[in-house]
Amino acid sequence: MNIIINQKNHNLPDSISSIQELRRHFNLLATNVMIEHNGVALTADQQGQIQLESGDKIEIVRFVGGG
């Protein structure tokens, strides 16, 4: 499946069909991130429900602390 993540094309295995599986694929399950799917920011609950389709646009933003 071909999707766009942070404005770059990615050809992902067909086994990745949800946002949650995408997070697992990129080792982001234990990381605080904001994910946007086709222009809509997702809550943590929605991430497990959204099914990916070829051509989807995903934005992933990591939160970093500092001071």
Protein Blocks (a to p, Z undefined) as FASTA:
>chain_A
ZZdeehiacdddfklmbfklmmmmnopmlpccdddeehiacdfklmmmpccdehiacddd
dddddZZ
